[in-house]
Amino acid sequence: MAFLITMGKYTPKSLAGFMENPDQDRKALVTKMFDATGGKMIDFHIIRGAYDFVGLAEGTYEQALAVKFLAESSGAISDITTLESISVSGAAYLAKTIAASYKAPAD
């Protein structure tokens, strides 16, 4: 399982919902939704900036994509971006192993 960092934006439909019910607990809802995929929501925050929320979860990219499909198709969320935490040393090791077979385009 990987660590997944997901950011997204609320649509005008969601903002209207917040005004109607400002006490709703979005963290609880998102946690329940992601955990239902078999993953584990670690944390969730409403933030300032280019995105409206950020979540940190442990799971697979497919689990995050399932939540994206549901959330964006509802019309309440847009521009969901999910980043997957990776091992730099793992990538460097793979690069080292294939280095002998590399030939630059100009060579």
Secondary structure as GFF3:
##gff-version 3
##sequence-region A 1 107
A	DSSP	beta_strand	2	10	.	.	.	ID=ss1
A	DSSP	alpha_helix	12	20	.	.	.	ID=ss2
A	DSSP	alpha_helix	26	35	.	.	.	ID=ss3
A	DSSP	beta_strand	40	46	.	.	.	ID=ss4
A	DSSP	beta_strand	53	59	.	.	.	ID=ss5
A	DSSP	alpha_helix	61	73	.	.	.	ID=ss6
A	DSSP	beta_strand	77	84	.	.	.	ID=ss7
A	DSSP	alpha_helix	88	98	.	.	.	ID=ss8
A	DSSP	three_ten_helix	99	101	.	.	.	ID=ss9
###
